[in-house]
Amino acid sequence: MIRFRRLLALVAVMFLVAGCMASGEPVSWEDQADESGEGLVEREFTAACMEANDDLSEAKSRGFCECVLDGVQAAVTFEQFTELDDFIDKHRDDVTAAMLGEHFGWLVEATDACAT
């Protein structure tokens, strides 16, 4: 049940991250890096994920979200990640965990690995 809840929280994250990935904006994970070296998409993903998981302590939420981001980055290219963004934009009103699992199993796998 916790894994499913975390995946649904990530669906909410993707709605938030979608706003930062408009045409002509970040073209890589590292694009628009800040002084820490994190790119805009990385920062937005972590911030939105932490907001979606505010039932956890800040440290646990950050750890979970950074774990998921690391898993996603290890599994797919930035371009594949943007396909998820496009999918969510297209299916905004009817995205389900099952749809994500069918089309973007790497997101589900990263979430499951980090939720344990």
The 8 nearest C-alpha neighbors of each residue, nearest first, counted from 0:
[[1, 3, 2, 4, 5, 6, 114, 7],
 [0, 2, 4, 3, 5, 114, 6, 115],
 [3, 1, 5, 4, 0, 114, 111, 6],
 [2, 4, 6, 0, 5, 1, 7, 96],
 [3, 5, 1, 7, 6, 2, 8, 0],
 [4, 6, 8, 2, 7, 3, 1, 9],
 [7, 5, 9, 3, 8, 4, 2, 110],
 [6, 8, 10, 4, 9, 5, 3, 96],
 [9, 7, 5, 11, 51, 6, 10, 4],
 [10, 8, 12, 6, 11, 7, 13, 5],
 [9, 11, 7, 13, 12, 8, 6, 14],
 [10, 12, 8, 9, 14, 13, 7, 15],
 [13, 11, 9, 47, 15, 48, 10, 14],
 [12, 14, 16, 10, 15, 11, 17, 9],
 [13, 15, 11, 17, 12, 16, 10, 87],
 [14, 16, 12, 13, 17, 18, 47, 11],
 [17, 15, 13, 18, 19, 14, 44, 43],
 [18, 16, 14, 20, 15, 19, 84, 13],
 [17, 19, 16, 20, 15, 21, 14, 13],
 [20, 18, 17, 16, 21, 40, 43, 24],
 [19, 21, 17, 18, 24, 25, 22, 16],
 [22, 20, 24, 19, 23, 18, 17, 25],
 [21, 23, 24, 20, 25, 26, 19, 18],
 [22, 24, 21, 25, 26, 20, 19, 27],
 [23, 25, 22, 21, 20, 26, 19, 30],
 [26, 24, 30, 27, 20, 23, 31, 40],
 [25, 27, 30, 24, 28, 77, 23, 78],
 [28, 26, 30, 29, 25, 77, 78, 38],
 [27, 29, 38, 30, 40, 77, 41, 26],
 [28, 30, 38, 27, 32, 37, 31, 39],
 [31, 29, 38, 27, 25, 32, 28, 26],
 [32, 30, 38, 39, 29, 33, 25, 37],
 [33, 31, 38, 37, 36, 30, 29, 39],
 [32, 34, 36, 35, 37, 38, 31, 39],
 [33, 35, 36, 32, 37, 38, 31, 39],
 [36, 34, 33, 37, 32, 38, 42, 29],
 [35, 37, 32, 33, 34, 38, 29, 31],
 [38, 36, 32, 35, 33, 41, 29, 42],
 [37, 39, 32, 29, 30, 31, 41, 40],
 [38, 40, 42, 31, 41, 43, 32, 30],
 [41, 39, 43, 42, 38, 44, 28, 25],
 [40, 42, 44, 38, 39, 43, 37, 45],
 [43, 41, 39, 45, 40, 44, 46, 38],
 [42, 44, 40, 46, 45, 41, 47, 16],
 [45, 43, 41, 47, 42, 46, 16, 40],
 [44, 46, 48, 42, 43, 47, 64, 49],
 [47, 45, 43, 49, 48, 44, 42, 50],
 [48, 46, 50, 12, 44, 49, 45, 43],
 [49, 47, 51, 45, 12, 50, 46, 64],
 [48, 50, 52, 46, 51, 60, 47, 45],
 [49, 51, 47, 53, 48, 52, 46, 12],
 [50, 52, 48, 8, 49, 53, 47, 12],
 [53, 51, 49, 54, 50, 55, 60, 48],
 [52, 54, 55, 50, 51, 49, 60, 56],
 [53, 55, 52, 56, 60, 51, 57, 50],
 [56, 54, 53, 60, 59, 52, 57, 58],
 [55, 57, 59, 58, 60, 54, 53, 61],
 [56, 58, 60, 59, 61, 55, 53, 49],
 [57, 59, 61, 56, 60, 62, 55, 63],
 [60, 58, 62, 56, 61, 57, 55, 63],
 [59, 61, 57, 63, 49, 55, 62, 58],
 [62, 60, 64, 58, 59, 63, 65, 57],
 [63, 61, 59, 65, 60, 64, 66, 58],
 [62, 64, 66, 60, 61, 65, 113, 59],
 [65, 63, 67, 61, 66, 62, 45, 48],
 [64, 66, 68, 62, 67, 63, 61, 69],
 [65, 67, 63, 69, 64, 68, 113, 62],
 [68, 66, 70, 64, 109, 69, 65, 110],
 [67, 69, 65, 71, 70, 66, 72, 64],
 [70, 68, 66, 72, 67, 71, 65, 73],
 [71, 69, 67, 109, 73, 68, 72, 66],
 [70, 72, 74, 68, 73, 69, 75, 67],
 [71, 73, 69, 74, 70, 75, 68, 76],
 [74, 72, 70, 71, 75, 69, 76, 68],
 [73, 75, 71, 72, 70, 105, 76, 109],
 [76, 74, 72, 79, 73, 71, 77, 80],
 [75, 77, 79, 78, 80, 72, 74, 73],
 [76, 78, 80, 79, 27, 28, 81, 75],
 [77, 79, 81, 76, 80, 82, 27, 75],
 [80, 78, 82, 76, 81, 77, 75, 83],
 [79, 81, 77, 83, 82, 78, 76, 75],
 [80, 82, 84, 78, 83, 79, 85, 77],
 [83, 81, 85, 79, 80, 84, 86, 78],
 [84, 82, 86, 81, 80, 85, 87, 79],
 [83, 85, 81, 87, 82, 86, 17, 88],
 [86, 84, 82, 88, 83, 87, 89, 81],
 [87, 85, 83, 89, 84, 88, 90, 82],
 [86, 88, 91, 90, 84, 89, 85, 83],
 [87, 89, 85, 91, 86, 90, 84, 17],
 [88, 90, 86, 87, 91, 85, 92, 84],
 [91, 89, 87, 93, 92, 88, 94, 86],
 [92, 90, 87, 88, 93, 89, 94, 14],
 [93, 91, 90, 94, 89, 87, 88, 95],
 [92, 94, 90, 91, 95, 87, 98, 89],
 [95, 93, 90, 91, 92, 98, 87, 96],
 [96, 94, 98, 97, 93, 99, 7, 10],
 [95, 97, 99, 98, 100, 7, 6, 94],
 [98, 96, 100, 95, 99, 101, 94, 102],
 [99, 97, 101, 95, 100, 96, 102, 94],
 [98, 100, 103, 96, 102, 97, 101, 95],
 [101, 99, 104, 97, 103, 98, 102, 107],
 [100, 102, 98, 99, 103, 104, 97, 96],
 [101, 103, 99, 100, 104, 98, 83, 97],
 [104, 102, 99, 100, 105, 106, 101, 107],
 [103, 105, 100, 107, 106, 108, 102, 101],
 [104, 106, 108, 103, 107, 109, 74, 71],
 [107, 105, 109, 104, 108, 103, 110, 71],
 [106, 108, 110, 104, 105, 109, 100, 111],
 [109, 107, 105, 111, 110, 106, 112, 104],
 [110, 108, 70, 106, 112, 67, 107, 111],
 [111, 109, 107, 113, 108, 112, 67, 114],
 [112, 110, 108, 114, 113, 109, 2, 107],
 [113, 111, 109, 110, 114, 115, 108, 67],
 [112, 114, 110, 111, 115, 63, 66, 67],
 [115, 113, 111, 112, 2, 110, 63, 5],
 [114, 113, 112, 111, 2, 1, 110, 63]]
